[in-house]
């Protein structure tokens, strides 16, 4: 059982996943480590309505692997963390429901946030889950560099780029991201690099799931 998670540090979500369903409920995955540098995937469900609940729980790396396998097999999954908070995944034909539940305690009432994820979006969720778990392990081992802190000027340029791009007709996340990267003078990865990274991630996932890879 993790020690002193009250002193836990949530890492910046370098491999974030953020999904908002039609009921304005949001699911977020982040990398996390505890005070003893144990790696986790932080799962958060948020009701975006005014005064809505925000519920979160810790997935161990082993639990993250089990969740990935359950999503692959389209079977029900349940996990509980050291605090008693839990995640339940209920598969369906068109969508999969993720229920993040907070156990009632002396400070908070119990609550559950349900996020309905379209089945067609599950592959990207699984990729994000794998990436978050791997990055958490790298952070715990000290194998990655700490994030660079933006200067006030860079932050100001990024903010104005978001405001400008979001107001453009037909703006989408890709348009906004491109505007922010341009404002910060950051070059995005090439299409070839993205394709290679996606192929490598799928290969690792297939090995974990026991799916044989085809030869040439």
Steps between C-alpha positions, in 0.01 A plus 500: 500500500641844412640708784409861577300573187386821667836632383452365149603707202291497182729534203420721205291293256759458227287215364157635590165360405197721525159389376170686547177314432162630385385549861789740568688250715876481453752218542868588550808277525825637646832361612569506872755390758466477876741629766700176467524547120264215418335547159125527446240608247272764647139454380266794541131538423346846500143622466548830319165638618518786749577347839550157342706230668867433426601146594839333461682178582846343467569212260818301562697402191372144542142626517557716193618190311192310620274784387664503158444124464136536611438774243660284233277205592192723547433365848393665826776629725520621860795638698529653847791710623655531846244763608196294404427713194425292194464472124237283331490448124182369340529407130213540257442474128514868410677640805690405814414658836778603738385554859746671734375477860615678814443321828338716769738610776525761775579774248294414193168344411495201271457577130512332160569659162400296196663569165366331187779436247405408144630156404680647201709714734624209713818437294626853565409464869701176521796667329482788749474258793812316380691824448399638840611182677833491315569865568413459869755217521761715327430788739528268799835370372627850429548423132335813361588865522281732709261717297631833376329795665362760258618854531230762568534619140457149359199440720347829382557412133351153548195645673436751220552227240230290666261794513561584135482143364191408704312788340569386146210340307520121517779505759583159645759376752756447225465858379541635852799275572672611179449865594646446848805313367561773245475767773762313705721430195469124556512259206243217520608144413489400137223278367760226456612526863140495623423194288812320629414584861142377455623177340745440785228560760263259323776239482566528875128473569467193275788330681333573834169363372662193351404595144753360249651748257496420132826452322582682179 
